[in-house]
Amino acid sequence: MFARRIYQPDSFSKHRAGKATSKPKRSFRDHAVAAKKTTEKSKKVGSPPAASTLTSPIITLCVGPEQRLFAAHEDVLSSSPFFAAICRGQFLESVTKRVNLPEELPEVFSSILEYLYKGDYYPRLLHNKRRNAWELEDSPDTNGGRGVPESTVFHGQAQQFLLKDTLLYCAADRYGLDELKRLALRKQGLQSGIQCSTILASARFAYAQTPDSDSRLRAHYLALIIRSRSTFKRSGTMQMEMEAGGKL
């Protein structure tokens, strides 16, 4: 259950191997790479590292109250200013090379590592050229697929289900990963069929974890609530929130 796992690029794609039937859609990362082909290449903090960094030392990460173990390359983690500072300080002459993250959720951290290695996390954001629109990767079928992606994660401290993209946004804010923040918001905006109580609980959590000056996050939630206003009206959830003096 607590097996040590090293996250490398190939490890994230093995679950989706299958025979291709059509030309694959461009992913969010593919689109970003194509847009930067004419610009000068430079390494930036917060950007997924090149494959050459996969020879750097391995860092063990102990995540969550159950101490689930992850492993990642030091240079990959250093794409985050948060982890770069830890590696420079604690690991300068360390032998164990271990980081403890007791407050983090393993489900969220797994997606963060996937992003750091691949520039995206499951389900991927794909560009539909025919519709000229972005959409989430289709759920794989039952023949060797990963199953229907869960849009929510149970948060033990909050004692309720929250939107996974919201939790990723807040984690990315802590770790200084601005591109991941933008990606999480974009994906969350494409989610559908989310319960009103989950939307409001996620908004309250995000508001508590981020500064009031984060107008982009607040505008996103306002748009999400407006888009779901008919559902809110039928459920009476918003009325109860207002009567309770909620922040939203």
C-alpha positions in Angstrom: 0.0 0.0 0.0 2.9 2.3 0.8 5.2 1.1 -1.9 7.8 3.6 -3.0 7.1 4.8 -6.6 9.4 6.8 -8.9 7.4 9.1 -11.2 9.0 9.1 -14.6 7.4 10.2 -17.9 6.6 6.7 -19.2 4.9 5.7 -15.9 1.9 8.0 -16.6 1.1 6.7 -20.1 1.1 2.9 -19.5 -2.5 2.8 -18.4 -3.8 4.3 -21.6 -1.9 2.1 -24.2 -4.1 1.0 -27.0 -4.5 0.9 -30.7 -5.0 4.3 -32.3 -8.0 4.7 -34.5 -7.6 8.3 -35.5 -5.2 11.2 -35.3 -4.9 12.2 -31.6 -6.1 15.6 -30.6 -3.5 18.1 -29.5 -3.0 18.3 -25.8 -2.6 21.4 -23.7 1.1 20.8 -23.5 1.4 20.2 -27.3 -0.3 23.4 -28.0 1.9 25.3 -25.6 5.1 23.8 -27.1 4.0 24.7 -30.6 3.3 28.3 -29.6 6.8 28.7 -28.3 8.8 27.2 -31.2 9.8 30.6 -32.5 10.8 32.0 -29.1 14.1 31.6 -27.3 14.3 28.5 -25.2 15.0 29.1 -21.6 14.5 27.3 -18.3 11.9 28.9 -16.1 10.8 28.1 -12.5 7.4 26.5 -12.6 7.8 24.9 -16.1 8.1 21.1 -16.6 11.8 20.2 -16.8 13.6 18.6 -19.8 14.3 14.9 -19.9 18.0 15.5 -19.2 17.1 16.3 -15.6 15.9 12.8 -15.0 19.5 11.8 -14.0 19.3 14.0 -10.8 19.1 12.4 -7.3 15.8 10.9 -6.2 13.9 12.6 -3.4 11.5 10.6 -1.2 8.2 12.3 -0.3 6.1 11.2 2.6 2.6 12.5 1.9 -0.6 12.8 4.0 -1.4 11.5 7.5 -1.0 7.9 6.3 2.5 8.7 5.1 2.1 7.5 1.6 5.5 7.4 -0.2 6.3 9.0 -3.5 9.6 9.5 -5.2 10.7 12.1 -7.8 13.9 13.6 -9.2 15.3 16.5 -7.4 15.6 18.7 -10.6 11.9 17.9 -11.4 10.8 19.0 -7.9 12.9 22.1 -8.2 10.6 23.5 -10.9 8.6 24.5 -7.9 10.2 27.4 -5.8 8.8 25.7 -2.7 10.7 22.5 -3.3 13.7 24.2 -4.7 14.2 26.1 -1.4 13.8 22.8 0.5 16.3 21.0 -1.6 18.9 23.8 -1.4 18.6 24.0 2.4 17.8 20.6 3.9 19.4 18.5 1.3 22.7 20.3 0.8 24.6 17.5 2.6 21.7 15.2 3.4 21.8 11.4 3.0 18.1 10.5 3.5 16.8 13.1 1.0 13.3 12.9 2.4 10.5 15.5 2.5 7.5 15.2 4.8 4.1 16.7 3.6 1.6 15.6 6.3 -1.0 18.1 5.3 -1.1 17.2 1.6 -3.5 14.8 0.0 -1.9 11.9 -1.9 -4.5 12.1 -4.7 -3.6 15.8 -5.2 0.1 15.3 -5.0 0.0 12.5 -7.5 -1.5 14.9 -10.0 1.1 17.6 -9.2 3.9 15.1 -9.9 2.2 14.1 -13.2 2.1 17.8 -14.1 5.8 18.4 -13.2 6.9 15.5 -15.4 4.4 15.8 -18.3 3.1 19.4 -18.3 -0.5 18.2 -17.6 -2.5 15.8 -15.4 -5.3 13.3 -16.0 -7.7 13.9 -17.5 -5.7 15.9 -20.0 -6.8 19.1 -21.6 -7.2 18.6 -25.3 -7.8 21.0 -28.2 -10.6 20.0 -30.5 -9.6 21.5 -33.9 -13.0 20.8 -35.5 -14.8 22.8 -32.8 -11.8 25.1 -32.1 -12.4 24.5 -28.4 -10.7 23.0 -25.4 -12.1 19.9 -23.8 -11.2 17.3 -21.2 -9.8 14.0 -22.4 -12.6 11.5 -23.0 -13.0 8.8 -20.3 -11.3 5.6 -21.5 -13.4 2.5 -22.1 -13.4 -0.5 -19.8 -10.8 -2.3 -21.9 -7.7 -1.5 -20.1 -8.6 2.2 -19.4 -8.2 4.1 -16.2 -11.9 4.4 -15.6 -14.1 7.5 -15.3 -12.0 10.3 -13.8 -13.2 11.5 -10.4 -13.9 15.3 -10.3 -14.0 15.4 -6.5 -11.7 14.2 -3.6 -12.7 13.7 0.0 -10.9 16.2 2.2 -10.4 14.9 5.7 -9.9 18.2 7.4 -12.9 19.8 5.7 -14.9 16.5 6.2 -16.5 16.7 2.7 -15.9 16.2 -1.0 -14.2 19.1 -2.8 -13.4 19.7 -6.4 -10.1 18.1 -7.2 -9.1 21.0 -9.5 -9.8 23.4 -6.6 -7.4 21.4 -4.4 -4.8 21.4 -7.1 -5.2 25.2 -7.5 -4.6 25.8 -3.8 -1.6 23.4 -3.8 -0.1 25.0 -6.8 -0.5 28.4 -5.1 1.5 27.1 -2.1 4.2 25.5 -4.3 4.6 28.6 -6.6 3.3 26.8 -9.8 1.4 29.6 -11.6 1.0 27.6 -14.8 -0.6 24.7 -12.9 -3.0 27.2 -11.3 -4.1 28.4 -14.7 -4.5 24.9 -15.9 -6.5 23.8 -12.9 -9.0 26.7 -13.3 -9.4 26.0 -17.0 -10.1 22.3 -16.4 -12.5 23.1 -13.5 -14.5 25.4 -15.9 -15.1 22.4 -18.2 -16.5 20.2 -15.5 -20.3 19.5 -15.5 -22.9 17.9 -13.4 -21.3 19.0 -10.1 -23.6 19.2 -7.1 -24.3 22.7 -5.8 -23.1 21.8 -2.3 -19.8 20.7 -3.7 -19.3 23.9 -5.7 -20.0 26.1 -2.6 -17.9 23.9 -0.3 -15.0 24.1 -2.8 -15.4 27.9 -3.2 -15.3 28.4 0.6 -12.2 26.2 0.9 -10.5 28.0 -1.9 -11.4 31.5 -0.5 -10.0 30.4 2.9 -6.7 29.2 1.4 -6.0 32.1 -0.9 -5.7 35.9 -0.4 -8.7 38.2 -1.1 -6.6 39.8 -3.8 -6.8 36.6 -5.9 -9.5 38.1 -8.2 -9.1 35.5 -10.9 -10.1 32.6 -8.6 -13.1 34.5 -7.3 -14.3 35.6 -10.8 -14.0 32.0 -11.8 -16.3 30.8 -9.0 -18.7 33.6 -9.6 -19.0 32.5 -13.3 -19.4 28.9 -12.2 -22.2 29.8 -9.9 -24.0 32.0 -12.5 -23.7 29.2 -15.1 -25.3 26.8 -12.6 -27.9 29.3 -11.3 -30.9 27.2 -12.5 -29.6 24.2 -10.5 -28.9 26.4 -7.4 -32.4 27.8 -7.7 -34.0 24.4 -7.8 -32.0 23.1 -4.8 -32.3 26.2 -2.6 -28.6 25.8 -1.7 -27.7 29.4 -2.5 -30.6 30.7 -0.4 -29.5 28.6 2.6 -26.0 29.9 2.1 -27.1 33.5 2.1 -29.3 33.0 5.2 -26.4 31.4 7.0 -24.3 34.5 6.2 -21.8 32.7 4.0 -18.9 34.4 2.4 -20.2 33.8 -1.2 
